């Protein structure tokens, strides 16, 4: 429940952000919607992994959409996001693909 609330708040923050181009915002929102369903499934079998993925997703997104971006913080948080799903590559390949796509997109926002 808390994870879903976190992702919903993140979605609101993305909608309200004026630092993201419309095309990238739409892509990010699409990925976030897909991530929500993957997290819902993961939460039942790997709760701690789900918490980690959501936490790093939130931190990475917040760093990427800040008015004054710190590229080093974006890099660290997206690296954490990517690392948070490494163990799940075999059991949840779709989740890993989504997270990797989000990491790349977040890294490229504002460049």
VENQUI-V888747 format. One line per field, one symbol per residue. ss: DSSP state (H for helix, E for strand, L for the rest). A space follows every 10 residues. Layout:
BEGIN
ss->???
END
This chain:
BEGIN
ss->LHHHHHHHHH HHHHHHLLLL LHHHHHHHHH HHHHHHHHHH HHHHHLHHHH HHHHHHHHHH HHHHHLLLLL HHHHHHHHHH HHHLLHHHLL LLHHHHHHHH HHHHHHHHLL L
END
